[in-house]
């Protein structure tokens, strides 16, 4: 019998990540998610003796005062999703955290561990992940271009690729006199578990070093009755971050071409100019950060050595800053003389009979302390701490020292050997690359390197696309870049979207679980979360869609993801910012007219906000131009029905809606169109009874069921049946049944209309509606349509201060909010203050431009109802009568007939 081939013996590639601290966790996250997206089977080993992945030394501390020295907004695991850490904190007990806050380091360790755990779950079935609770002590070549790791427990691990994520090398305390090194009162590695346990409550301590490590230990050791000394050559502590940081100020151009002496001079001028202009030097340094690597790599070794000898200390105290709360605690300790900072060097140390030490500094001062702690930080050489793994790699020529002997040399993270060749699948990131990058030890840099390393590791494992006879398709025949099972879930989700039924997000989520690299599934989830309030992490899904479509997506899928990206970015842009999401959507449909998801997004019926269409022609044009691709399909017929009723072609719209419903009774778009047809034609009893029956039958699974109930309530209002309106509201539109934006648009607006038509006497129960909506959505809405309904709900609540805050927001928002919502807020304020002449003037003035807010005529009619109420209260009976007669010419309404009769009696 022939022996099995090597391929048969090891069918799955193996990757080993040595070190499971922050750098190792970030690489492992990218490897898990990248392999899952690309469907690359992988055995991933994390080699680290620590009890928990992700924490390392930096994030294992449980001292709550130990804060990150980078704000929350800069600490995401993902370079393409900067808000990920903040959102994680919001979901885990800190809902008010902002991007400018400084989280505890322990919380960040929990975040890293949780993110890695989720990545492992996502990749389950594709990536097998194992933890080896031991150290790697050696690395050598193995057969077939592989590598073998020697482990401290005596075992070995052979891998196709190895990533060394070992973090900063430990220092060797070379500054310490021999008698101090020999003392049992010397703590060379303070972060070793239990290293400070023997320090007595009243023992004075000397910290050697005044950087961030010393600051952290000063916080741990600070207490009444103890003096903590800190000494360094400069005697400088890290600078604090600004409490209210300013935006970065970019450096002047052309710096990279300057010799070092001129570069130093230009940067000094830049910092001084920024301080003069902004009152702070920090924006200049923050603006320089993206250029640091390029500037460092442009220096000669002699210039780098000059920087290290002359400028590095001053650079570090300004670049690596303390959180503001940390700086305040340190300042209090210094003011109380519990923390004393000295400039100098340790010259000698003499043991005392009581077990303490007398430490002499270079200037002759003597400090009597019980303990001396090395806080000088990591060594610059990769093997500085005597790590046998790095020592062996360097001595065997598998790695080469970096510039000035700092770290190691790499080619984009791949280790160069002693001959300068990147021959082995051996990678590193973070601190070992400091010699060639300098700026490489903070999370914003490490996460970028983690992504690059993961891509380099996976690239040779990703097979070229196999030619297949046929990809699965959606129900309209468009190919899907996924496998059959995920495609089936996507089709289920798409069917729910085009019928406007619930649980579409669950179907798309199932599709991405089955295939984490399915771009359209992620894009659909992002869109449903953004526009429909689905419970998904919009930014995460969007980033996954963008990543996945780059790796495997056809032209149509790339275009669709671009459309979703632009729509989400456009709505989340600063107030007043213009976007091109509508243009991209229209262009996409011109190339791919059969993309039903895109068409449903574009036509503003009920599910999505649609294109910004001021006169109805754009939506109509999209529906008519795409007709040949659908050949009379009920979905397209439903959209056409809605567009026709918006054009006022009521009879045609009704026929189209009934045709669509005959083919698909659950079509929410057709039901919505027919609801408008009944209302605009004045057929209120038929519309009420038919729609009420549909809600109780086919409509039980509708995703916008509250909006259909709102339509029934409109019929009941028009029929002047106040008791029915109340029953409807409490049964189907009260906050227990509705929340989010629908509570504003449907529940809140109905209450105001009922009050304006005098079908609801006394105080309306709108407070619960406002409680069901996020306050930002009410007072700082992103669209004019939402803003209109926020104003109406706030008016119903009688909340004048909030209404004025909304008006202020609208005044600084987009043009439609400025031109429509601002006068609407003023008019509603006048209504609440019973200044009827002002209310009438403001309301009449904005009616011609009201269409610009979007939505349907029936929704915008709430403003006309308010005008009618104000006209009557102002005593303008003739104007009110004229308006009611115009409305009755449009459609029958017992309510309007009753109001007209009331005006006649009053006259």
LINGIGI-V740800 format. One record per helix or strand of 2 or more residues. SS is the DSSP state (h for helix, s for strand). FROM is the first residue (numbers start at 1). LEN is the number of residues. If there is no record, write none. Layout:
((SS,FROM,LEN) (SS,FROM,LEN))
This chain:
((h,6,4) (s,13,6) (h,22,17) (s,42,6) (h,72,3) (h,84,8) (h,105,18) (s,127,6) (s,136,6) (h,143,3) (s,147,5) (s,156,4) (s,161,4) (h,178,4) (s,186,2) (s,205,4) (h,212,10) (s,228,5) (h,255,3) (h,260,19) (h,282,16) (h,301,10) (h,312,8) (h,324,12) (s,339,5) (s,346,6) (s,357,5) (s,366,4) (s,371,4) (h,388,8) (h,403,3) (s,410,2) (s,414,2) (s,426,3) (h,430,8) (h,443,17) (h,484,16) (h,504,11) (h,519,14) (h,538,14) (h,555,17) (h,581,11) (h,596,7) (h,617,13) (h,634,13) (h,650,14) (h,668,13) (h,684,13) (h,698,4) (h,705,14) (h,722,12) (h,741,16) (h,767,5) (h,775,5) (h,784,14) (h,800,12) (h,815,18) (h,836,12) (h,850,4) (h,857,18) (h,877,14) (h,894,13))
